[in-house]
Amino acid sequence: MLCSEAGERAERVVIAVSDGALEAVAAELAAHQGRIRVALHTSGNAGPEVLAALAQRGVSCGAIHPLQTIPSREAGAAALRGISFAVSGRGEALEFAGQIAARLEGRTLRIADGAQPLYHAAAVMASNYITALLDAAVESMALTGVTREEALEALAPLARAAVENAVRSGPVEALTGPVARGDASTVAAHVRAIGEASGALLPVYRSMGLRALHMARRRGLTEAAAGRVEEAFGSKE
């Protein structure tokens, strides 16, 4: 439906376009605003303020962002059922967002005004960065002589179990491995091997390792052991 037609015929609209196009679409709808009372957008990185052109015309504005990764059209609406939706706005907009989430048997997360970038960064780390980290692990294993396909097949059960354990027990309690044990000599061996094989992978290993060390400290790793591990990484937090 074109903006002019939507503005004249619809009472409630959901704007699902790229972040950079939101303000322009809102302005176009506002120019033809006739029956629109409520408008939502689906960006996770912005609040109702990007729909200011509509708000100035008395439209109740808000946002609803599905906290889900949808890699293809084939995933369809089924991927949205039972998930969380980040919502913001007030009045009718917030009510409309809640109705959409409820129809999809989902939950709502009320995001404070101005906090959308922090929320969206969390979503990126929990999805895109896990994917990127798995790619780095595949690359590292492929350096041993196996194919990338073999590496991914071998690592997949480990990655799935790690995510499930973290969700079930909490990330700190689910942490395992040399950093959690305070095994500085193993960490040092990893740093040497990765540094010699691929300089591009070393910052990834070190960054994630220091985060794991932060978690290990929270779980009770002694400061002496933590200090040795930190030294093995060759970088300060």
C-alpha positions, 0 to 999 in steps of 0.5 A: 500500500502506498503512503498516500493510500495508507494515510487516507484509509488506515487508522493504525499503521506499522512502518517496517522499513530500513532505519534510514528511511523511517523519517522520510516515510513518516513525513510522507504519511503525515502529508497524506494523514487522514484517518491514521490514529496510531503508528508504530515502527519496527526498528530496534535502534530508535524510539518514537521520536523518528515518527515526529512528523506524524506525532505533530499531527496528533498521531500516537507513535511508538515502536515494536521490535521483534527480538528474533533473527529472521535470516530468510523469507521462508522463516515466516511469521512462525519465527515471531511466535512466542518471542519478546518484543521491545516496545516504546511509546505511550497511550494508544501506540503502546496499547497497539504494540501490546496487542500485536505481541499478545496475538503472537503469544509473545512478551513485551519489554518496555524500553526506556526513552533514549535507551534503544541503542543499548537494547539493540546493541544487546540484541546484536551481541546475542545474535550477530556476534555469536554468529561471528564468534562461531565463524572465528572458531571455524576459521581457527579449527580449519587452520589445523587441516580440516575443512571449514565444513568439517569444523562447523559440523564438529563445533555445532553440538558444542556451541548449541550446548553452551548456549543452552547451558547459559540460558538454563543456568545463567552465563556466569554459572555455565562458564567452563574451560581454561579461563574459568579454571584459572589455567594460565598455561593453556591460555598462553599456549592458545595465544602463541598458537593463534598469534603464529597462525592468524593475527586476525583471530588473536584480538577475537580470542583475547577480547572474549577471553578477557570477558570470560575472565571478568565472569570467572572473577564474579564466580569466585576465581581468586585474584592471584589466579585471575592475574596469571590468566590476564598476564597470559592474554598479554593485555590488560582489561 
